[in-house]
Amino acid sequence: MTTPEVSPSTPSSPDAGTVVIDVEHFDSPDAQRLRAAQRLEIDRAYGGDTEPGEKPTAESIAVFFLARDEDGTPLGCGGLRVVQDGITEIKRMYVRPESRGAGVAAALLRRLEEAAIDLGSPALVLETGNEQKRAIGFYEREGFSRIANFGPYAGVPTSICYSKVL
């Protein structure tokens, strides 16, 4: 997939301190480290890899972002995969534990929403797990509505799916 036209970086909201969000290759070393940390957290919560469906790859992700502090330290990441009818799915949204609560996730989500609009997506969808209480609360606070589990998540009791019309 091609990367949509996006500005090179987006400064975060004042709540997040000095955070810059840039397009990053899905397989860059920093992106791999953040995704590996996310995988460890999820595996601990569920006793192993329980993700249904096709795992995202550099080829299937339309755009991927990294949030970094003023020193260039990676704080979080997130990407978009185009699914059905041009709708985009948020994949690998993650913020390091020590950076949570500082507005990094909200800044990343704003950037993902902008990129989805740039892709012509009418809505965002996502899946999270029932043990990820902070993620559930975050998406609900950010205006996402619970929907029936879709695609590979249909019938998966640990999956919770959300949507937000753009």
C-alpha positions in Angstrom: 0.0 0.0 0.0 1.1 3.5 -0.5 1.6 6.1 2.2 -1.0 8.8 2.1 0.1 12.4 1.7 0.8 13.5 5.3 2.8 16.3 6.7 6.2 15.2 7.9 5.5 15.7 11.6 2.8 16.8 13.9 3.6 18.4 17.3 1.5 17.0 20.0 -1.0 18.8 22.2 0.4 20.8 25.1 -0.6 18.0 27.5 1.8 15.6 25.9 4.9 17.9 26.3 7.2 18.0 23.4 6.2 15.0 21.3 6.7 14.8 17.5 4.8 12.2 15.5 6.3 11.2 12.2 5.7 8.6 9.5 8.0 5.7 10.2 8.5 2.4 8.3 6.7 -0.4 9.9 9.8 -2.5 10.1 12.3 0.2 11.3 14.3 -0.8 14.4 12.3 1.5 16.7 9.0 0.4 15.3 10.0 -3.2 15.8 11.1 -2.6 19.5 7.8 -0.9 20.3 5.7 -3.6 18.7 7.7 -6.3 20.5 7.1 -4.5 23.8 3.4 -4.4 23.0 3.4 -8.1 22.1 5.0 -8.9 25.5 2.3 -7.0 27.4 -0.4 -8.7 25.5 1.1 -12.1 25.8 1.3 -11.7 29.6 -2.3 -10.5 29.8 -3.7 -13.4 27.8 -1.1 -16.2 28.3 0.3 -16.1 24.8 -0.4 -14.8 21.3 -4.2 -14.8 20.8 -4.5 -12.4 17.9 -7.0 -13.7 15.4 -6.6 -13.1 11.7 -3.8 -11.9 9.6 -1.0 -10.1 11.4 -0.1 -6.6 10.0 3.0 -6.3 7.9 4.8 -3.5 6.2 2.9 -4.4 3.0 -0.5 -4.4 4.7 -0.1 -1.2 6.7 -1.1 1.9 4.8 0.8 4.3 7.2 2.6 3.9 10.4 3.6 6.6 12.9 6.0 6.9 15.8 5.8 9.4 18.6 9.1 10.6 20.0 10.1 13.0 22.7 12.4 16.0 22.2 15.5 13.7 22.5 14.2 11.4 19.8 13.2 8.6 22.3 10.4 6.5 20.9 7.3 6.8 23.1 4.6 5.1 21.1 3.3 4.0 17.7 0.3 3.2 15.7 -0.7 2.4 12.2 -3.6 2.0 9.8 -4.7 -0.9 7.6 -7.3 -0.5 5.0 -10.0 -3.1 5.5 -13.4 -3.2 3.8 -15.0 -0.4 1.8 -12.0 1.9 2.4 -12.5 1.8 6.2 -9.3 1.9 8.1 -8.4 -0.3 11.1 -6.0 1.0 13.8 -3.3 -1.6 14.3 -0.4 -1.7 16.8 -1.5 1.4 18.7 0.9 1.3 21.7 2.5 3.7 24.2 5.3 2.7 26.5 4.1 2.3 30.1 6.3 5.1 31.4 4.8 7.5 28.8 1.2 6.8 29.5 -1.1 9.4 31.0 0.9 12.3 29.3 -1.2 12.7 26.2 0.9 10.6 23.8 -1.9 8.2 23.0 -4.3 11.1 22.3 -1.7 12.8 20.0 -1.1 9.5 18.1 -4.8 8.9 17.7 -5.3 12.4 16.3 -2.6 11.7 13.8 -4.1 8.4 12.9 -7.5 10.1 12.4 -5.9 12.7 10.1 -4.2 10.0 8.1 -7.4 8.0 7.8 -9.2 11.1 6.4 -6.2 11.6 4.0 -6.9 8.1 2.8 -10.5 8.9 2.2 -11.7 6.6 5.0 -15.3 7.1 6.2 -14.6 5.5 9.6 -12.0 4.0 11.8 -12.4 0.6 13.4 -10.2 -1.3 15.9 -10.1 -4.3 18.1 -8.7 -4.5 21.6 -8.8 -7.2 24.2 -11.2 -7.5 27.1 -8.2 -7.4 29.6 -7.0 -4.1 28.2 -9.1 -1.9 30.5 -7.0 1.3 30.0 -7.4 0.9 26.2 -11.1 0.3 26.5 -11.5 3.5 28.6 -9.3 5.5 26.3 -11.2 4.6 23.1 -14.5 5.3 24.7 -13.4 8.7 26.0 -12.1 9.5 22.5 -15.5 9.0 21.0 -15.3 5.4 19.7 -18.5 3.3 19.9 -18.6 -0.4 20.6 -19.6 -2.4 17.6 -20.2 -6.1 16.8 -16.9 -8.0 16.4 -16.0 -7.8 12.7 -13.9 -9.8 10.3 -11.4 -12.1 12.1 -12.6 -11.0 15.5 -16.2 -12.3 15.0 -16.9 -14.9 17.6 -13.7 -14.2 19.6 -14.8 -13.8 23.2 -11.7 -11.9 24.3 -12.0 -9.3 21.5 -13.9 -6.0 21.8 -14.4 -3.9 18.7 -15.0 -0.2 18.3 -15.7 2.3 15.5 -15.6 6.0 15.0 -17.2 7.8 12.0 -14.8 10.4 10.6 
